[in-house]
Amino acid sequence: MTRGFYIGRFQPYHQGHHEMVRRIAEEVDELVLGIGSADQSHTRRNPFTAGERIMMITKATIDMDLVTYAVPIEDLNRNSVWVSHVQSMSPRFEVAYSNNPLVVRLFREAGVEVRQSPMFRREEWEGTEVRGRMRNDGDWESLVPAPVAEVVHEIDGVGRIQQVSDSDSNGEA
């Protein structure tokens, strides 16, 4: 049995993440989704709590033929010990998936196999775009799996993003 690890901030979990998980599912039996910056929430860049992101991921991946574990990983601003921090917070895994050059380097230096994958519709399927559309009352729902949209509505995520964003982002002085 092979268990993989895939880290992201998942602010929110979107179609690009979902497609990556689908691809990873072809190679592993189980997948740990590390929720990066788990200690961050209620900001423009990190509006959702770790618990809310766990809900998004769990509901979006429940019908996949893949056992998933969503684990919060708090920021640790010491790169030299970051991989051991991740390993201490996560079930054991054999291979890590990332396209982030720093993450790739840190895992490889720690002796962990890293596999990279092409990004999917990166200009559209990225958190900054999703959050921007939420902020501006645009079509963000097409960029996330339907269960994620349900979670965002349940927690009034759009209202939160609009409220924590800069006061002039909606055209007000």
C-alpha positions in Angstrom: 0.0 0.0 0.0 1.2 3.5 -0.9 0.2 6.6 1.0 0.9 10.0 -0.6 1.0 13.5 0.9 -0.2 16.7 -0.9 0.0 20.1 0.8 -1.9 23.2 0.0 -3.5 26.1 1.8 -6.9 25.2 0.2 -8.2 28.7 0.6 -10.6 27.4 -0.7 -10.3 23.8 -2.0 -10.9 24.4 -5.8 -11.1 22.5 -9.1 -7.3 22.7 -9.6 -6.8 20.9 -6.2 -9.5 18.4 -7.1 -8.0 17.6 -10.4 -4.6 17.1 -8.7 -6.2 14.7 -6.1 -7.8 12.8 -9.0 -4.4 12.4 -10.7 -2.6 11.4 -7.4 -5.4 8.8 -6.7 -4.2 6.9 -9.8 -0.8 6.4 -8.1 -1.6 5.9 -4.4 -4.0 3.9 -2.2 -4.4 6.7 0.5 -3.7 10.4 0.5 -2.9 12.8 3.3 -4.0 16.3 2.4 -1.9 18.7 4.5 -3.8 21.9 5.2 -1.0 24.5 5.2 -1.2 27.7 7.2 -3.7 26.0 9.4 -3.2 28.6 12.1 -4.3 31.4 9.7 -8.0 32.5 9.1 -10.2 35.5 8.7 -7.8 37.4 6.5 -8.0 38.4 2.8 -5.4 35.7 1.8 -6.5 33.1 4.3 -10.2 33.6 5.0 -11.2 30.1 6.0 -10.3 28.2 9.2 -8.6 24.8 9.2 -11.8 23.2 10.3 -13.7 24.8 7.5 -11.1 23.6 5.0 -11.3 20.1 6.5 -15.1 20.2 5.8 -14.5 21.3 2.2 -11.9 18.6 1.5 -13.8 15.8 3.2 -17.1 16.6 1.4 -15.4 17.1 -2.0 -13.4 13.8 -1.8 -15.9 11.5 -0.1 -17.1 9.9 -3.3 -13.6 9.2 -4.6 -12.2 5.7 -4.6 -9.4 6.9 -2.3 -9.0 7.0 1.5 -8.1 10.6 2.4 -6.9 12.2 5.6 -7.1 16.0 6.0 -4.6 17.2 8.6 -3.9 20.7 9.7 -0.3 21.9 9.4 0.5 25.1 11.2 3.0 27.5 9.7 6.5 26.9 11.0 8.9 29.6 9.9 12.0 27.4 10.1 12.5 25.7 6.8 15.3 23.4 8.0 12.9 21.5 10.3 9.7 21.9 8.3 9.6 18.4 6.9 10.0 16.8 10.3 7.2 19.1 11.5 4.9 17.9 8.7 5.8 14.3 9.4 5.0 14.7 13.1 1.5 16.0 12.3 0.7 13.5 9.6 0.2 9.8 9.1 3.3 8.2 7.6 3.6 8.6 3.8 6.0 7.4 1.2 5.7 10.1 -1.5 5.0 13.8 -1.5 3.3 15.7 -4.3 4.1 19.4 -4.9 5.0 21.9 -7.5 6.3 24.5 -5.1 10.1 24.7 -5.6 10.8 25.2 -1.9 8.6 22.4 -0.7 10.1 20.1 -3.4 13.6 21.0 -2.2 12.8 20.5 1.5 11.3 17.1 1.0 14.1 15.9 -1.3 16.7 17.1 1.2 14.9 15.1 3.9 15.1 12.0 1.7 11.4 11.9 0.7 10.4 11.0 -2.8 8.7 14.0 -4.5 6.5 13.8 -7.6 5.5 16.8 -9.5 2.4 17.2 -11.7 1.3 19.7 -14.3 -1.0 22.4 -13.0 -4.5 22.5 -14.4 -6.0 25.7 -15.8 -3.7 27.6 -13.4 -4.8 31.1 -14.4 -8.4 30.2 -13.5 -8.2 27.4 -11.0 -6.3 29.2 -8.3 -7.2 30.4 -4.9 -6.5 34.1 -5.6 -8.9 34.0 -8.6 -11.6 32.2 -6.5 -11.3 34.6 -3.6 -11.3 37.6 -6.0 -14.5 36.5 -7.6 -16.1 36.0 -4.1 -15.0 39.5 -3.1 -16.5 41.0 -6.3 -19.7 39.0 -6.4 -18.4 37.1 -9.5 -18.9 33.5 -10.6 -16.7 31.6 -8.1 -18.9 28.6 -7.8 -17.8 27.2 -11.2 -14.3 27.1 -9.9 -14.9 24.8 -6.9 -16.5 21.4 -6.5 -20.2 21.6 -5.6 -19.7 20.4 -2.0 -17.2 23.2 -1.4 -19.7 25.8 -2.6 -22.2 24.3 -0.1 -19.7 24.7 2.7 -18.9 28.3 1.7 -22.6 29.1 1.7 -23.1 27.4 5.1 -20.4 29.5 6.7 -21.2 32.7 4.8 -17.7 32.6 3.4 -18.4 35.2 0.7 -19.7 37.6 3.3 -16.6 37.0 5.4 -14.2 37.6 2.5 -16.0 40.8 1.6 -15.9 42.0 5.2 -12.3 41.2 5.9 -11.1 42.7 2.6 -10.0 46.3 2.2 -12.9 48.7 2.7 -12.3 50.3 -0.7 -12.3 47.0 -2.6 -16.0 47.3 -3.3 -15.8 50.8 -4.7 -16.5 52.7 -1.4 -14.3 55.5 -0.4 
